[in-house]
Amino acid sequence: MKAHTHSKTTISLGDLVSTVSSYARNERETLAAIQDLFRKGNVVAKTRHGCKRLKLA
């Protein structure tokens, strides 16, 4: 079985929101999708001091 590799692409939070919103039906769906991406670990916030885990309400 071949191991699954993830590509590590760096984009800004604004670009992420813009891309997700272009597929979502409304702002609520955009927010829900972005929250899901962070909660599942598919997206990580990166700062000058390393990666940060975000608390999303």
C-alpha positions as a Markdown table, in Angstrom:
| # | Residue | x | y | z |
|---|---|---|---|---|
| 1 | Met | 0.0 | 0.0 | 0.0 |
| 2 | Lys | 1.4 | 3.4 | -1.0 |
| 3 | Ala | 1.6 | 6.0 | 1.8 |
| 4 | His | -0.5 | 9.1 | 1.3 |
| 5 | Thr | 1.6 | 12.3 | 1.3 |
| 6 | His | 0.2 | 15.8 | 1.9 |
| 7 | Ser | 1.5 | 18.8 | 0.0 |
| 8 | Lys | 2.4 | 21.7 | 2.2 |
| 9 | Thr | 1.2 | 24.9 | 0.5 |
| 10 | Thr | 1.5 | 28.2 | 2.3 |
| 11 | Ile | -1.4 | 30.7 | 1.6 |
| 12 | Ser | -2.7 | 33.6 | 3.5 |
| 13 | Leu | -5.8 | 33.4 | 5.7 |
| 14 | Gly | -7.4 | 35.9 | 3.3 |
| 15 | Asp | -6.7 | 33.7 | 0.3 |
| 16 | Leu | -8.1 | 30.7 | 2.2 |
| 17 | Val | -11.3 | 32.5 | 3.0 |
| 18 | Ser | -11.6 | 33.8 | -0.6 |
| 19 | Thr | -11.2 | 30.4 | -2.1 |
| 20 | Val | -13.6 | 28.7 | 0.3 |
| 21 | Ser | -16.2 | 31.4 | -0.2 |
| 22 | Ser | -16.1 | 31.0 | -3.9 |
| 23 | Tyr | -17.5 | 27.5 | -3.4 |
| 24 | Ala | -19.8 | 28.2 | -0.5 |
| 25 | Arg | -23.4 | 29.3 | -0.9 |
| 26 | Asn | -23.2 | 31.9 | 1.9 |
| 27 | Glu | -21.0 | 33.4 | 4.7 |
| 28 | Arg | -22.3 | 30.8 | 7.2 |
| 29 | Glu | -21.3 | 27.9 | 5.0 |
| 30 | Thr | -17.9 | 29.6 | 4.4 |
| 31 | Leu | -17.3 | 29.9 | 8.1 |
| 32 | Ala | -18.4 | 26.3 | 8.8 |
| 33 | Ala | -16.1 | 25.0 | 6.1 |
| 34 | Ile | -13.1 | 26.9 | 7.4 |
| 35 | Gln | -13.8 | 25.8 | 11.0 |
| 36 | Asp | -13.9 | 22.2 | 9.8 |
| 37 | Leu | -10.6 | 22.5 | 8.0 |
| 38 | Phe | -8.9 | 23.8 | 11.2 |
| 39 | Arg | -10.6 | 21.3 | 13.5 |
| 40 | Lys | -9.6 | 18.4 | 11.3 |
| 41 | Gly | -6.0 | 19.6 | 11.1 |
| 42 | Asn | -6.1 | 20.1 | 7.3 |
| 43 | Val | -5.1 | 23.7 | 7.8 |
| 44 | Val | -2.6 | 25.0 | 10.4 |
| 45 | Ala | -2.0 | 28.6 | 11.3 |
| 46 | Lys | 1.7 | 29.4 | 10.9 |
| 47 | Thr | 3.4 | 32.4 | 12.6 |
| 48 | Arg | 7.0 | 33.6 | 12.8 |
| 49 | His | 7.3 | 31.5 | 16.0 |
| 50 | Gly | 6.0 | 28.3 | 14.6 |
| 51 | Cys | 2.6 | 26.6 | 14.1 |
| 52 | Lys | -0.3 | 27.6 | 16.3 |
| 53 | Arg | -3.5 | 25.7 | 17.2 |
| 54 | Leu | -6.5 | 28.0 | 17.0 |
| 55 | Lys | -9.6 | 27.9 | 19.2 |
| 56 | Leu | -12.6 | 28.3 | 17.0 |
| 57 | Ala | -15.9 | 29.2 | 18.6 |
